[in-house]
């Protein structure tokens, strides 16, 4: 690993950003829906607010990725993203109606949506041939997500839900600080005369299928991120119990990132992606119908190792492989736009409708079917 001049090596800088950003995510993702519910918002309104980041991800990552590749200002965009989180959540201290919250969430999401795809491209470029090191670097995000979930859950069992905003704001400030010490830009790949154009790569059947399967996986997770905590709360689980179940999933995810070099040597990326989508089909149907069986819920959370850890590592690596060289940031941004953007909007809004119309059991069953649809696509069209 070539050292990067500055405060620390590229690996340490990247691990620091992952740690601070996912500490913020650990406070926000499991509990923000509960905060919105405490303000009196109903399920469709909650889904609408939570869909704002996904709507931003439809177009904003591609825009920021294009700017980053053209202007070589990767770190500056990540810093801008952190500043947008700090300003946006600060504004929410004075806003408590659904429309106002939705507008703020959309604005801060547009400004911050480019960060993670760019950081992923920085990480994979900095690691170069040592791509197996991605897991040990990325796992620090999982560690901090656990800390964010557990400590925030402990706090919210004793404090008013409104205090969540203070926690989120402080942790977003930490992510802004970490963004300032990231490596400035990806290492430039050598250009070749026969390198395919971006749109040529995008039209490949395997790439189209990969993006469609990733879309299905994120649709499958829409109900989880919007209503899982509410699902457990309505079933009588305490905030710390909810946090513990979230944590169990992330612990399983950490195991995946630690063992990622071994997994990549033993299994093809196609096999890893296919297995993760099949696991989603099982996981979400269990969550929907076995909420009163804590051991089954725990087992379903352990499948997070596959439905996020294995899936994320395999999909990001496949995108990196397909969109090589100068296309890296745009490739990761397009992946984020189609999966976490379009897929996130579709999954969240579908969950909001089905939660009110059909109830939690059938909502998570729809999630299961989305995962199985993605598995069918991979089995059908992806061969390597």
MIDRENVEX-632329 format. One line per field, with one value per residue (C-alpha): residue in one letter; y, x, z. Coordinates in Angstrom, 1 decimal. Each point is the difference from the previous one (the first is absolute). Last residue first. Layout:
BEGIN
aa <- (A_...) .
yy <- (Y_...) .
xx <- (X_...) .
zz <- (Z_...) .
***
This chain:
BEGIN
aa <- (X_X_X_X_X_X_X_X_X_X_X_X_X_X_X_X_X_X_X_X_X_X_X_X_X_X_X_X_X_X_X_X_X_X_X_X_X_X_X_X_X_X_X_X_X_X_X_X_X_X_X_X_X_X_X_X_X_X_X_X_X_X_X_X_X_X_X_X_X_X_X_X_X_X_X_X_X_X_X_X_X_X_X_X_X_X_X_X_X_X_X_X_X_X_X_X_X_X_X_X_X_X_X_X_X_X_X_X_X_X_X_X_X_X_X_X_X_X_X_X_X_X_X_X_X_X_X_X_X_X_X_X_X_X_X_X_X_X_X_X_X_X_X_X_X_X_X_X_X_X_X_X_X_X_X_X_X_X_X_X_X_X_X_X_X_X_X_X_X_X_X_X_X_X_X_X_X_X_X_X_X_X_X_X_X_X_X_X_X_X_X_X_X_X_X_X_X_X_X_X_X_X_X_X_X_X_X_X_X_X_X_X_X_X_X_X_X_X_X_X_X_X_X_X_X_X_X_X_X_X_X_X_X_X_X_X_X_X_X_X_X_X_X_X_X_X_X_X_X_X_X_X_X_X_X_X_X_X_X_X_X_X_X_X_X_X_X_X_X_X_X_X_X_X_X_X_X_X_X_X_X_X_X_X_X_X_X_X_X_X_X_X_X_X_X_X_X_X_X_X_X_X_X_X_X_X_X_X_X_X_X_X_X_X_X_X_X_X_X_X_X_X_X_X_X_X_X_X_X_X_X_X_X_X_X_X_X_X_X_X_X_X_X_X_X_X_X_X_X_X_X_X_X_X_X_X_X_X_X_X_X_X_X_X_X_X_X_X_X_X_X_X_X_X_X_X_X_X_X_X_X_X_X_X) .
yy <- (-14.2_-1.1_2.7_-0.3_-2.5_-0.8_3.7_0.9_-2.8_1.2_3.5_-1.3_-2.0_3.2_1.8_-3.0_0.3_3.7_-0.7_-2.5_2.8_2.1_-3.0_-0.6_3.7_0.9_0.0_3.5_2.2_-2.0_-0.7_3.7_1.0_-3.1_0.8_3.5_-1.2_-2.7_2.1_2.9_-2.2_-1.9_3.2_1.6_-2.8_-2.3_2.2_3.1_-1.9_-2.2_3.1_1.7_-3.1_0.1_3.7_-0.1_-2.9_1.1_1.2_-3.4_-2.9_0.0_-3.8_-1.1_2.9_-0.9_-3.6_0.9_2.3_-2.8_-2.7_2.0_1.4_-3.3_-1.9_2.6_1.1_-2.9_-2.6_1.2_1.4_-3.7_0.2_2.3_-2.8_-2.3_2.6_0.4_-3.8_0.0_2.9_-1.7_2.5_1.8_-3.3_1.0_3.0_-0.5_-3.6_1.0_2.6_-2.3_-2.9_2.0_2.2_-3.2_-0.8_3.4_-0.5_-3.4_1.4_2.9_-2.4_-2.5_2.7_1.5_-3.4_-1.9_-1.3_2.8_2.8_-1.7_-0.2_3.7_0.8_-1.8_3.2_1.7_-3.0_-0.2_3.7_-0.6_-2.5_2.6_2.4_-2.4_-0.5_3.8_0.5_-2.6_1.7_3.4_-1.3_-1.6_3.3_1.9_-2.5_-2.7_-0.1_-1.1_3.6_0.8_-2.9_1.1_3.7_-1.0_-2.0_2.7_2.2_-1.8_-3.5_0.8_1.4_-2.9_-2.0_3.0_0.2_-3.6_0.5_3.0_-2.0_-2.7_2.6_1.5_-3.4_-0.8_3.2_-0.7_-3.6_1.1_2.6_3.4_1.7_-1.0_1.6_3.1_0.5_-0.4_-3.1_0.2_-0.9_2.9_-0.6_2.5_-0.9_0.2_3.1_-0.5_1.1_3.5_2.1_-2.7_0.7_2.4_2.5_-2.7_-1.0_3.4_-0.1_-3.5_1.4_2.8_-2.6_-1.7_3.2_0.6_-3.6_0.1_3.4_-1.2_-3.1_2.3_0.3_-3.6_1.0_-1.7_-3.2_-2.8_2.5_0.1_-3.8_-0.2_2.8_-1.9_-3.3_1.3_2.4_-2.6_-2.6_2.5_0.7_-3.6_-0.3_3.1_-1.4_-3.1_2.0_-0.1_-3.8_-0.7_2.2_-1.8_-2.7_2.6_-0.2_0.6_3.7_0.9_3.7_-0.5_-2.2_2.5_3.1_-1.6_-0.9_3.5_1.4_-2.3_1.0_3.7_0.8_0.0_2.8_3.1_-1.8_-1.5_3.3_1.5_-3.0_-0.3_3.7_-0.2_-3.2_1.6_3.0_-2.1_-2.3_2.7_0.3_2.7_2.1_-2.6_-1.4_2.9_-1.5_-3.3_1.8_2.1_-2.9_-2.4_2.6_0.6_-3.7_-0.1_3.0_-1.8_-3.0_2.3_1.6_-3.4_-1.0_3.2_-1.5_2.5_-2.4_-3.2_1.8_1.9_-3.2_-1.7_2.9_-0.1_-3.8_0.1_2.7_-1.7_-2.9_0.5_3.1_-2.0_-2.5_2.7_1.3_-3.4_0.2_3.0_-1.7_-3.2_1.9_1.8_-3.3_-1.5_3.0_2.9_1.0_1.5_-3.2_-2.0_2.2_-0.8_-3.7_0.2_1.7_-2.9_-2.8_2.0_3.2_-1.1_-2.7_2.2_2.6_-2.7_-1.1_3.3_0.1_-3.5_0.0_3.3_-1.3_-3.2_2.1_2.0_-3.1_-1.8_3.0_0.2_2.7_3.7_0.8_-1.8_-3.2_-3.1_-2.6_-3.3) .
xx <- (-19.3_-3.2_-2.6_-3.2_-2.5_1.4_0.6_-3.5_-1.6_1.8_-1.3_-3.5_0.6_0.9_-3.1_-2.1_1.4_-0.8_-3.6_-0.1_1.2_-3.0_-2.3_0.9_0.1_-3.5_-1.9_-1.2_1.9_3.3_-0.6_0.0_3.0_1.9_-0.6_1.2_3.2_0.8_-0.6_1.9_2.9_0.1_0.1_2.7_1.7_0.2_-0.2_1.7_2.6_1.0_0.3_2.2_2.2_0.4_0.5_2.8_1.7_-0.3_3.5_1.5_-2.5_-3.8_-0.6_2.4_-0.9_-3.7_0.7_2.0_-2.8_-2.5_2.0_0.9_-3.5_-1.7_2.3_-0.4_-3.6_-2.3_2.7_1.1_-3.5_-0.9_0.9_-3.1_-2.2_1.5_-0.7_-3.6_-0.4_1.4_-2.3_-3.2_-2.8_1.1_-0.2_-2.1_1.6_3.6_-0.1_-1.2_2.7_2.9_-0.8_-0.2_2.9_2.1_-0.7_1.3_3.2_0.6_-0.2_2.4_2.6_-0.3_0.4_3.0_1.6_0.7_3.1_2.6_-2.7_-1.2_3.5_0.7_-3.5_0.5_0.2_-2.7_-2.4_0.6_-0.8_-3.4_-0.9_0.7_-2.2_-2.9_0.3_0.2_-3.4_-1.4_1.7_-1.3_-3.6_0.6_1.4_-3.0_-2.4_-1.9_-3.8_-1.1_-0.8_3.7_1.2_-1.9_0.8_3.7_-0.4_-2.1_2.1_3.3_-1.4_-3.0_2.3_2.5_-1.6_0.0_3.8_0.5_-2.2_2.0_3.2_-1.5_-0.8_3.5_1.5_-2.3_0.9_3.7_-0.3_-1.9_2.7_-1.5_1.7_3.4_-0.6_-1.4_3.2_2.2_2.1_3.8_1.7_2.4_1.1_0.1_2.1_-2.1_0.1_0.2_-3.2_-0.3_0.8_0.6_-2.4_1.1_-2.9_-2.6_0.8_-1.0_-3.3_-0.7_0.5_-2.5_-2.5_0.5_-0.9_-3.1_-1.3_0.3_-1.7_-2.8_-0.6_-0.9_-3.5_-0.7_0.0_2.5_0.4_-0.6_1.3_3.5_0.4_-1.1_2.4_2.9_-1.0_-0.6_3.0_2.3_-1.1_0.3_3.5_1.1_-1.6_1.8_3.2_-0.7_0.7_3.7_0.2_-2.4_1.8_3.3_-1.0_0.4_3.8_0.6_-0.9_-0.8_-0.1_-2.2_-2.5_-0.1_-0.3_-2.7_-1.9_0.5_-1.5_-3.0_-0.5_0.2_-2.2_-3.3_0.9_-1.3_-3.1_-0.6_0.2_-2.6_-2.4_0.2_-0.8_-3.0_-1.3_0.4_-2.1_-2.7_-0.3_-0.2_2.6_2.5_2.2_2.6_-0.3_2.2_3.0_-0.6_0.5_3.0_2.0_-1.0_0.8_3.4_0.8_-1.0_2.1_3.0_-0.7_-0.1_3.3_1.6_-0.8_1.0_1.6_-2.0_-1.4_0.0_-1.5_-2.6_-1.2_-0.1_-2.0_-2.6_-0.2_-0.4_-2.7_-2.4_-1.9_1.8_-2.0_-3.3_1.5_0.9_-3.6_-1.6_0.3_-2.3_-2.6_0.2_-0.7_-2.9_-1.4_0.3_-1.5_1.9_-0.8_3.4_0.8_-0.5_2.7_2.4_-0.9_0.9_3.3_0.9_1.6_1.6_1.1_2.1_1.8_0.3_1.9_2.3_0.2_1.5_2.6_1.3_0.0_1.9_2.6_0.4_0.7_2.6_1.6_0.1_1.4_2.9_0.1_0.2_1.4_1.9_-1.6_1.9_0.0_-1.6) .
zz <- (-14.1_-1.8_0.6_-2.1_1.5_3.5_0.7_-1.2_2.0_3.2_-0.5_-0.3_3.2_1.9_-1.3_1.2_3.5_0.1_-1.1_2.9_2.3_-0.8_0.1_3.7_0.9_-0.9_-3.4_-0.7_2.5_-0.2_-3.7_-0.9_2.1_-1.1_-3.6_0.7_1.6_-2.5_-3.1_1.4_1.1_-3.3_-2.0_2.2_1.9_-3.0_-3.1_1.4_2.1_-3.0_-2.1_2.6_0.2_-3.8_-0.1_2.6_-1.8_-3.6_-0.4_0.5_0.2_0.0_-0.2_2.7_2.4_-0.5_0.8_3.1_1.2_-0.6_1.7_3.1_0.5_-0.5_2.4_2.7_-0.7_-0.7_1.0_3.4_0.5_0.2_3.7_0.3_-1.2_2.7_2.6_-1.2_0.2_3.6_0.9_-1.1_0.2_-3.2_-1.9_-3.0_-1.6_1.3_-1.2_-3.5_-0.1_0.7_-2.4_-3.2_1.2_0.4_-3.7_-0.9_2.0_-1.6_-3.5_0.8_1.5_-2.8_-2.6_1.8_-0.2_3.1_1.8_-0.5_0.5_3.2_1.4_-0.6_1.4_3.4_2.0_-2.1_0.4_3.8_0.1_-1.7_2.6_2.7_-2.1_0.1_3.8_0.4_-1.5_2.3_3.0_-1.0_0.0_3.4_1.2_-1.3_1.7_-1.9_0.4_-3.5_-1.0_0.8_-2.2_-3.0_0.6_0.0_-3.2_-1.7_-2.3_-0.2_-0.1_-2.2_-2.7_0.2_-2.8_-2.2_0.6_-1.1_-3.1_-1.2_0.5_-2.3_-2.6_0.2_-0.5_-2.9_-1.8_0.6_-1.3_-3.1_-0.9_-0.7_2.9_-1.2_-3.4_1.8_1.9_-3.0_-0.3_0.5_-3.4_0.0_3.5_2.9_3.0_3.2_2.1_3.7_1.5_1.4_3.1_2.6_2.9_2.7_-0.3_-0.2_3.5_1.3_-1.8_1.4_3.5_-0.7_-1.1_3.3_1.9_-2.2_0.4_3.8_0.2_-2.3_2.2_2.9_-1.5_1.0_3.7_2.2_2.0_-2.6_-2.6_1.6_0.1_-3.6_-1.0_1.7_-1.7_-3.5_-0.2_1.5_-2.5_-2.9_1.3_-0.4_-3.4_-1.3_1.4_-2.1_-3.2_0.5_0.8_-2.9_-2.6_0.7_-2.4_-2.7_0.4_-3.7_0.4_3.6_-0.8_-3.0_1.9_2.9_-2.2_-2.1_3.2_1.4_-3.2_0.1_3.7_-0.4_-3.0_1.8_2.3_-1.8_-1.4_3.4_1.8_-2.3_0.0_3.8_0.4_-2.3_1.7_3.5_-1.2_-1.5_3.0_2.6_2.9_-1.1_2.3_1.1_-3.6_-1.2_1.9_-1.8_-3.3_0.9_1.5_-2.8_-2.7_1.5_-0.2_-3.7_-0.8_1.6_-2.2_-3.1_1.0_0.4_-3.6_-1.7_-3.2_-2.1_-2.6_2.1_3.1_-2.1_-1.7_3.4_1.5_-2.8_0.1_3.8_-0.3_-2.5_1.6_3.3_0.7_-0.2_2.5_2.5_-0.3_0.4_3.8_0.0_-2.2_2.0_3.2_-1.7_-1.2_3.5_1.9_1.5_3.6_1.0_1.9_-3.3_-1.5_2.9_-0.4_-3.7_0.9_2.3_-1.9_-2.8_1.9_3.0_-1.9_-3.0_2.0_1.3_-3.6_-1.1_2.8_-0.4_-3.8_0.0_2.5_-2.0_-3.1_1.7_1.6_-3.4_-1.8_2.4_2.7_0.5_-3.4_-2.7_-1.3_0.5_-2.7_1.1) .
***
